[in-house]
Amino acid sequence: MSTSKGYDAGKMKFVNKTNDTFEFIGRTKDNYGVQGFVEKLNTQPNDAETISVSQVGAVHAQIRKNKWYSSQNIFVLTPNCKKLINLLVVTAIDKTLINYGGYSYPTLQMLKEHVIELPIKNDRIDFEFMDTFIQELELERIQKLETFLIATGLNDYYLSKQESDLLSHLPKFKSFTLASSYFMRKKLVKVDDKGLFNIVPTKKKINANDIIFGGQYPYVARGERDNGIKGYIDFNEEYLNAKNTISFGQDTATMYFQPNEYFTGDKIQVFTLNERYGSLDENIALYLISSLNKTFASFNWGQQSFALDVIAPLSVKLPITETGEIDFEYMKKYITIIKKITIEEVIKYKDDIISTSKTIID
């Protein structure tokens, strides 16, 4: 085990993927940690066939099939046996990391002392069972995905000519202030009438330890999976936050579009689209979140970095119409196209997995 040489993601020059580029890994679960691709830096990349473990934020393990560089606070686990590069092993590691997060994080020494549980046969790690288990589980999930795609019509991923043309069109961009207003110590602070969002505090910070899951309404926390939803609860409906808003985890900068009313935990702010721009839908929200992530790329992890008085005046670049207004129609269409492209890759992956898995299992 060792610590990866950390680079500032905000200072990286990301390039298109080629045979000569390397994955740049951040402390995120999005896109399996890959923030982009870089050319060779001033140090040797981390080895392929290793496991990365993020130390802060969402503490988790991920398999690295290719050589890679990383941002700060990431550990490298190099297996003594290549067969240990296995999803079941990663799951076992994640079980030991489950209690970390927020301001609790593992040191390298603590990580070395953790013990993981793996299946054995004749007092040896049962790699055959592990491989078969993962293959069968993967096939089961992929078949469920196939049923879902057909039921929702998402298996239609072909781009129209108009959509193909839009991809090749580069719109003009203009900077807009992130916030129109926000609250500081319960007082309204006005920033810019044309700012994108009115930022409001969550109506009530509900401690996850004081509630029982299994209710009706989403409980949104600062996690990096399932749209930030930790579970569903029943609580006083007076404290529900508005639907069609973006939940913002203030210390981790996790952002998710919330189409339904929701409760939250601590350190969550609610981004409501400025009324002058209309209402928020999923596609517009996804585009805005992507743009906000680019704006935040140079920030370090930690609550102070994302203090409201710091982020409120930031500039966010967005596409504009010929008259200089935000081009929401372009944003909607662009995200629709990206969804189709993504679905195409998922469907091809799904078909390959089903074919391969059936052959192996049979």
RODO-2510 file (C-alpha; in nm, 4 decimals, decimal comma):
residues 362
     n   res          X          Y          Z
     1     m     0,0000     0,0000     0,0000
     2     s     0,1167     0,3520    -0,0764
     3     t    -0,0100     0,7057    -0,1310
     4     s    -0,0616     0,8199    -0,4877
     5     k     0,1226     1,1336    -0,5965
     6     g    -0,1511     1,3972    -0,5799
     7     y    -0,2107     1,6561    -0,8514
     8     d    -0,4525     1,9492    -0,8514
     9     a    -0,7355     1,8561    -1,0895
    10     g    -0,8045     2,2238    -1,1542
    11     k    -0,4563     2,2662    -1,3017
    12     m    -0,4691     1,9587    -1,5222
    13     k    -0,4893     1,9894    -1,8994
    14     f    -0,7370     1,7202    -1,9934
    15     v    -0,7102     1,5790    -2,3454
    16     n    -0,8943     1,3285    -2,5619
    17     k    -0,8279     0,9635    -2,4843
    18     t    -0,5573     0,8002    -2,6973
    19     n    -0,3171     0,5076    -2,6612
    20     d    -0,0645     0,7486    -2,5056
    21     t    -0,2877     0,9077    -2,2400
    22     f    -0,3552     0,8115    -1,8795
    23     e    -0,6688     0,8153    -1,6668
    24     f    -0,6834     1,0947    -1,4087
    25     i    -0,8650     0,9707    -1,0985
    26     g    -1,0496     1,1922    -0,8509
    27     r    -1,2213     1,1259    -0,5186
    28     t    -1,5587     1,0550    -0,6754
    29     k    -1,7738     0,7590    -0,7718
    30     d    -1,9009     0,9339    -1,0838
    31     n    -1,7630     0,7753    -1,4025
    32     y    -1,5821     0,5288    -1,1744
    33     g    -1,3539     0,8053    -1,0541
    34     v    -1,2219     0,9038    -1,3988
    35     q    -1,2228     1,2836    -1,4244
    36     g    -1,0506     1,2891    -1,7615
    37     f    -0,7367     1,1872    -1,9499
    38     v    -0,3903     1,3439    -1,9345
    39     e    -0,0607     1,3057    -2,1133
    40     k     0,2381     1,1797    -1,9141
    41     l     0,3125     1,4076    -1,6176
    42     n     0,6428     1,4714    -1,4379
    43     t     0,6208     1,1447    -1,2407
    44     q     0,5567     0,7844    -1,3344
    45     p     0,1866     0,6893    -1,3361
    46     n     0,0463     0,4408    -1,0873
    47     d     0,0506     0,0811    -1,2070
    48     a    -0,2384    -0,0873    -1,3833
    49     e    -0,4158    -0,3795    -1,2126
    50     t    -0,4267    -0,1991    -0,8784
    51     i    -0,7008    -0,0698    -0,6475
    52     s    -0,7481     0,2970    -0,5587
    53     v    -0,8951     0,4043    -0,2237
    54     s    -1,0063     0,7645    -0,1704
    55     q    -0,9160     0,8956     0,1747
    56     v    -1,1637     1,1826     0,2146
    57     g    -1,5119     1,2671     0,0940
    58     a    -1,6855     0,9499    -0,0235
    59     v    -1,4311     0,6932     0,1031
    60     h    -1,4381     0,3970    -0,1351
    61     a    -1,2297     0,1462    -0,3328
    62     q    -1,2179     0,1121    -0,7127
    63     i    -1,0345    -0,1185    -0,9547
    64     r    -0,7785     0,0406    -1,1873
    65     k    -0,7304    -0,1661    -1,5017
    66     n    -0,5029     0,0924    -1,6675
    67     k    -0,2107     0,3094    -1,5582
    68     w    -0,3324     0,6243    -1,3867
    69     y    -0,2611     0,9530    -1,2112
    70     s    -0,4752     1,1034    -0,9367
    71     s    -0,5774     1,4042    -0,7339
    72     q    -0,4774     1,4336    -0,3676
    73     n    -0,5705     1,1957    -0,0836
    74     i    -0,5841     0,8684    -0,2750
    75     f    -0,4148     0,5421    -0,1745
    76     v    -0,2812     0,2702    -0,4057
    77     l    -0,3318    -0,0973    -0,3184
    78     t    -0,1064    -0,3300    -0,5186
    79     p    -0,2159    -0,6959    -0,4866
    80     n     0,0262    -0,9800    -0,4227
    81     c    -0,1869    -1,1855    -0,6608
    82     k    -0,3552    -1,0508    -0,9761
    83     k    -0,6665    -1,2572    -0,8984
    84     l    -0,7340    -1,0158    -0,6125
    85     i    -0,8361    -0,7551    -0,8710
    86     n    -1,1961    -0,8614    -0,8270
    87     l    -1,5254    -0,6814    -0,7591
    88     l    -1,5937    -0,9067    -0,4607
    89     v    -1,2600    -0,8023    -0,3084
    90     v    -1,3457    -0,4352    -0,3657
    91     t    -1,6828    -0,4909    -0,1976
    92     a    -1,5064    -0,6490     0,1008
    93     i    -1,2730    -0,3479     0,1246
    94     d    -1,5684    -0,1078     0,1032
    95     k    -1,7308    -0,2854     0,3991
    96     t    -1,4327    -0,1886     0,6148
    97     l    -1,4588     0,1735     0,4953
    98     i    -1,8318     0,2175     0,5561
    99     n    -1,7898     0,4088     0,8824
   100     y    -1,5654     0,6724     0,7278
   101     g    -1,6906     0,9917     0,5661
   102     g    -1,7405     1,3593     0,6444
   103     y    -1,4584     1,4500     0,8828
   104     s    -1,3680     1,0879     0,9610
   105     y    -1,1103     0,9410     0,7265
   106     p    -0,8584     0,6526     0,7238
   107     t    -0,4829     0,7025     0,7367
   108     l    -0,2520     0,4736     0,5423
   109     q    -0,1583     0,2923     0,8636
   110     m    -0,5241     0,2427     0,9578
   111     l    -0,5938     0,1026     0,6123
   112     k    -0,3070    -0,1455     0,6487
   113     e    -0,4575    -0,2743     0,9737
   114     h    -0,8060    -0,3402     0,8342
   115     v    -0,9080    -0,7052     0,7905
   116     i    -1,1358    -0,8144     0,5061
   117     e    -1,3384    -1,1354     0,4755
   118     l    -1,3250    -1,3484     0,1589
   119     p    -1,4671    -1,6938     0,0715
   120     i    -1,2277    -1,9841     0,1190
   121     k    -1,1993    -2,3476     0,0108
   122     n    -0,9486    -2,5861     0,1686
   123     d    -0,8075    -2,2896     0,3651
   124     r    -0,7322    -2,0988     0,0447
   125     i    -0,9115    -1,8038    -0,1122
   126     d    -1,1803    -1,9511    -0,3382
   127     f    -1,1159    -1,7490    -0,6534
   128     e    -1,3288    -1,9820    -0,8678
   129     f    -1,6353    -1,9165    -0,6509
   130     m    -1,5684    -1,5422    -0,6553
   131     d    -1,5452    -1,5281    -1,0352
   132     t    -1,8576    -1,7402    -1,0887
   133     f    -2,0553    -1,5419    -0,8310
   134     i    -1,9698    -1,2101    -0,9974
   135     q    -2,0514    -1,3433    -1,3456
   136     e    -2,3922    -1,4762    -1,2393
   137     l    -2,4749    -1,1577    -1,0491
   138     e    -2,3687    -0,9443    -1,3441
   139     l    -2,5875    -1,1444    -1,5835
   140     e    -2,8883    -1,1144    -1,3513
   141     r    -2,8501    -0,7355    -1,3250
   142     i    -2,7921    -0,6957    -1,6989
   143     q    -3,1086    -0,8921    -1,7788
   144     k    -3,3054    -0,6633    -1,5461
   145     l    -3,1506    -0,3660    -1,7266
   146     e    -3,2613    -0,5090    -2,0616
   147     t    -3,6207    -0,5390    -1,9374
   148     f    -3,6115    -0,1827    -1,8022
   149     l    -3,4747    -0,0342    -2,1258
   150     i    -3,7458    -0,1992    -2,3335
   151     a    -4,0242    -0,0966    -2,0925
   152     t    -3,9129     0,2693    -2,0896
   153     g    -3,8294     0,2943    -2,4586
   154     l    -3,4679     0,3826    -2,3797
   155     n    -3,3444     0,1076    -2,6095
   156     d    -3,4035     0,3525    -2,8984
   157     y    -3,0694     0,5295    -2,9042
   158     y    -3,0363     0,6325    -3,2692
   159     l    -2,9656     1,0009    -3,3323
   160     s    -3,1754     1,1954    -3,5805
   161     k    -3,0025     1,4131    -3,8408
   162     q    -3,1057     1,7205    -3,6424
   163     e    -2,9453     1,5760    -3,3298
   164     s    -2,6259     1,4869    -3,5171
   165     d    -2,6103     1,8406    -3,6569
   166     l    -2,6537     1,9902    -3,3101
   167     l    -2,3541     1,7926    -3,1822
   168     s    -2,1318     1,9501    -3,4466
   169     h    -2,2640     2,2986    -3,3692
   170     l    -2,0593     2,4994    -3,1184
   171     p    -2,2796     2,7630    -2,9524
   172     k    -2,1634     3,0929    -2,8110
   173     f    -2,1036     3,0991    -2,4357
   174     k    -2,1442     3,3702    -2,1766
   175     s    -2,0672     3,3884    -1,8042
   176     f    -2,3495     3,4154    -1,5516
   177     t    -2,3251     3,4713    -1,1766
   178     l    -2,3967     3,1511    -0,9859
   179     a    -2,6307     3,3006    -0,7254
   180     s    -2,9023     3,5607    -0,7349
   181     s    -2,9280     3,5449    -0,3560
   182     y    -2,8427     3,3300    -0,0543
   183     f    -2,8933     3,3315     0,3203
   184     m    -2,6162     3,4030     0,5699
   185     r    -2,7029     3,3706     0,9402
   186     k    -3,0732     3,3803     0,8480
   187     k    -3,0346     3,7094     0,6588
   188     l    -3,0976     3,7370     0,2851
   189     v    -2,7905     3,8402     0,0865
   190     k    -2,8594     3,9667    -0,2661
   191     v    -2,5879     3,9000    -0,5235
   192     d    -2,7086     3,9527    -0,8818
   193     d    -3,0632     3,9904    -1,0160
   194     k    -2,9582     3,7825    -1,3170
   195     g    -2,7833     3,5161    -1,1073
   196     l    -2,8778     3,1569    -1,1830
   197     f    -2,9997     3,0367    -0,8440
   198     n    -3,1630     3,1527    -0,5264
   199     i    -2,9827     2,9452    -0,2641
   200     v    -3,1899     2,8632     0,0424
   201     p    -3,1054     2,6527     0,3475
   202     t    -3,2825     2,3226     0,3926
   203     k    -3,6013     2,3653     0,5956
   204     k    -3,4789     2,1294     0,8683
   205     k    -3,1587     1,9342     0,9246
   206     i    -3,2778     1,5851     1,0151
   207     n    -3,0238     1,3574     1,1845
   208     a    -3,0129     1,0186     1,0100
   209     n    -2,9563     0,8511     1,3479
   210     d    -3,2921     0,9793     1,4734
   211     i    -3,5132     0,8460     1,1942
   212     i    -3,6479     0,5155     1,0666
   213     f    -3,6214     0,4424     0,6954
   214     g    -3,9020     0,2829     0,4989
   215     g    -4,1302     0,5827     0,4563
   216     q    -4,2720     0,7872     0,1687
   217     y    -4,0381     1,0825     0,1067
   218     p    -3,6725     1,0879    -0,0078
   219     y    -3,4110     1,1645     0,2577
   220     v    -3,1233     1,3370     0,0772
   221     a    -2,7730     1,3374     0,2257
   222     r    -2,4263     1,4201     0,0900
   223     g    -2,3526     1,0793    -0,0616
   224     e    -2,2358     1,0194    -0,4186
   225     r    -2,4860     0,7551    -0,5231
   226     d    -2,8608     0,7078    -0,5757
   227     n    -2,9156     1,0784    -0,6444
   228     g    -2,7981     1,1541    -0,2917
   229     i    -3,0981     0,9664    -0,1509
   230     k    -3,0052     0,7680     0,1583
   231     g    -3,3540     0,6241     0,1987
   232     y    -3,7192     0,7167     0,2365
   233     i    -3,8775     0,8477     0,5560
   234     d    -4,1972     0,9833     0,7060
   235     f    -4,1624     1,3152     0,8876
   236     n    -4,3482     1,6419     0,9400
   237     e    -4,4390     1,7473     0,5840
   238     e    -4,3961     2,1111     0,6862
   239     y    -4,0204     2,0550     0,6482
   240     l    -4,0277     1,9178     0,2938
   241     n    -3,8025     2,1028     0,0500
   242     a    -3,9406     2,2063    -0,2884
   243     k    -3,9327     1,9667    -0,5835
   244     n    -3,7554     2,0496    -0,9105
   245     t    -3,4567     2,1919    -0,7256
   246     i    -3,0906     2,0916    -0,6928
   247     s    -2,9629     1,9586    -0,3611
   248     f    -2,6091     2,0796    -0,2870
   249     g    -2,3867     1,8994    -0,0353
   250     q    -2,1909     2,1922     0,0987
   251     d    -1,8778     2,0118     0,2150
   252     t    -1,8523     1,7676    -0,0772
   253     a    -2,0088     1,9709    -0,3627
   254     t    -2,2352     1,6789    -0,4510
   255     m    -2,5275     1,8059    -0,6589
   256     y    -2,8421     1,6258    -0,7676
   257     f    -3,1675     1,7233    -0,9358
   258     q    -3,4574     1,6414    -0,7046
   259     p    -3,7822     1,5984    -0,9031
   260     n    -3,9863     1,5316    -0,5891
   261     e    -4,0245     1,7009    -0,2513
   262     y    -3,7586     1,5802    -0,0085
   263     f    -3,6144     1,5966     0,3413
   264     t    -3,2414     1,6441     0,4063
   265     g    -2,9643     1,5866     0,6525
   266     d    -2,6952     1,8324     0,7631
   267     k    -2,4908     2,0646     0,5391
   268     i    -2,7361     2,0654     0,2482
   269     q    -2,8340     2,3789     0,0586
   270     v    -3,1208     2,4003    -0,1911
   271     f    -3,0561     2,5593    -0,5324
   272     t    -3,3783     2,7022    -0,6794
   273     l    -3,3642     2,8325    -1,0365
   274     n    -3,4105     3,2089    -1,0568
   275     e    -3,7741     3,2762    -1,1558
   276     r    -3,6644     3,4951    -1,4466
   277     y    -3,5375     3,1767    -1,6152
   278     g    -3,8544     2,9708    -1,5679
   279     s    -3,8665     2,6300    -1,4029
   280     l    -3,6087     2,3553    -1,3709
   281     d    -3,6453     2,0160    -1,5385
   282     e    -3,4133     1,7164    -1,5375
   283     n    -3,2241     1,7916    -1,8588
   284     i    -3,1636     2,1570    -1,7756
   285     a    -3,0565     2,0587    -1,4241
   286     l    -2,8091     1,7999    -1,5549
   287     y    -2,6511     2,0553    -1,7881
   288     l    -2,6294     2,3151    -1,5097
   289     i    -2,4785     2,0631    -1,2672
   290     s    -2,2126     1,9718    -1,5243
   291     s    -2,1322     2,3416    -1,5704
   292     l    -2,1160     2,3958    -1,1940
   293     n    -1,8785     2,1008    -1,1576
   294     k    -1,6449     2,2671    -1,4092
   295     t    -1,6614     2,5874    -1,2053
   296     f    -1,5778     2,3965    -0,8855
   297     a    -1,2976     2,1895    -1,0447
   298     s    -1,0207     2,3976    -0,8848
   299     f    -1,1679     2,3792    -0,5333
   300     n    -1,0217     2,1597    -0,2607
   301     w    -1,2400     1,9249    -0,0571
   302     g    -1,3857     2,0651     0,2644
   303     q    -1,6817     2,2689     0,3816
   304     q    -1,4935     2,5989     0,3969
   305     s    -1,4083     2,5790     0,0280
   306     f    -1,7766     2,5785    -0,0630
   307     a    -1,8932     2,8485     0,1774
   308     l    -2,1884     3,0337     0,0268
   309     d    -2,0168     3,3726     0,0285
   310     v    -1,7345     3,2120    -0,1727
   311     i    -1,9382     3,0294    -0,4367
   312     a    -2,2266     3,2787    -0,4770
   313     p    -2,0349     3,5322    -0,6947
   314     l    -1,8616     3,2686    -0,9100
   315     s    -1,9090     3,2793    -1,2864
   316     v    -2,0684     2,9877    -1,4713
   317     k    -2,0326     2,9622    -1,8494
   318     l    -2,3522     2,8689    -2,0350
   319     p    -2,4632     2,8587    -2,4007
   320     i    -2,6562     3,1613    -2,5234
   321     t    -2,8978     3,2497    -2,8033
   322     e    -2,8351     3,5138    -3,0706
   323     t    -2,9937     3,7695    -2,8349
   324     g    -2,7582     3,6821    -2,5492
   325     e    -3,0104     3,4912    -2,3369
   326     i    -2,9393     3,1513    -2,1828
   327     d    -3,0163     2,8886    -2,4476
   328     f    -3,2193     2,6437    -2,2421
   329     e    -3,3495     2,4682    -2,5554
   330     y    -2,9939     2,3866    -2,6615
   331     m    -2,9203     2,2561    -2,3110
   332     k    -3,2270     2,0286    -2,3163
   333     k    -3,1482     1,8886    -2,6598
   334     y    -2,7784     1,8430    -2,5803
   335     i    -2,8510     1,6375    -2,2678
   336     t    -3,1054     1,4274    -2,4595
   337     i    -2,8332     1,3475    -2,7138
   338     i    -2,5803     1,2626    -2,4419
   339     k    -2,8360     1,0282    -2,2845
   340     k    -2,8819     0,8519    -2,6181
   341     i    -2,5071     0,8167    -2,6697
   342     t    -2,4674     0,6831    -2,3165
   343     i    -2,7570     0,4413    -2,3599
   344     e    -2,6005     0,3158    -2,6844
   345     e    -2,2822     0,2259    -2,4966
   346     v    -2,4849     0,0662    -2,2151
   347     i    -2,6917    -0,1427    -2,4583
   348     k    -2,3842    -0,2650    -2,6465
   349     y    -2,2148    -0,3455    -2,3150
   350     k    -2,5316    -0,5220    -2,1976
   351     d    -2,5511    -0,7344    -2,5141
   352     d    -2,1832    -0,8311    -2,4890
   353     i    -2,2149    -0,9248    -2,1211
   354     i    -2,5266    -1,1372    -2,1769
   355     s    -2,3616    -1,3219    -2,4648
   356     t    -2,0317    -1,3767    -2,2813
   357     s    -2,1891    -1,4658    -1,9462
   358     k    -2,4264    -1,7212    -2,0989
   359     t    -2,1327    -1,8921    -2,2686
   360     i    -1,9279    -1,9036    -1,9465
   361     i    -2,2127    -2,0174    -1,7204
   362     d    -2,3437    -2,2766    -1,9698
***
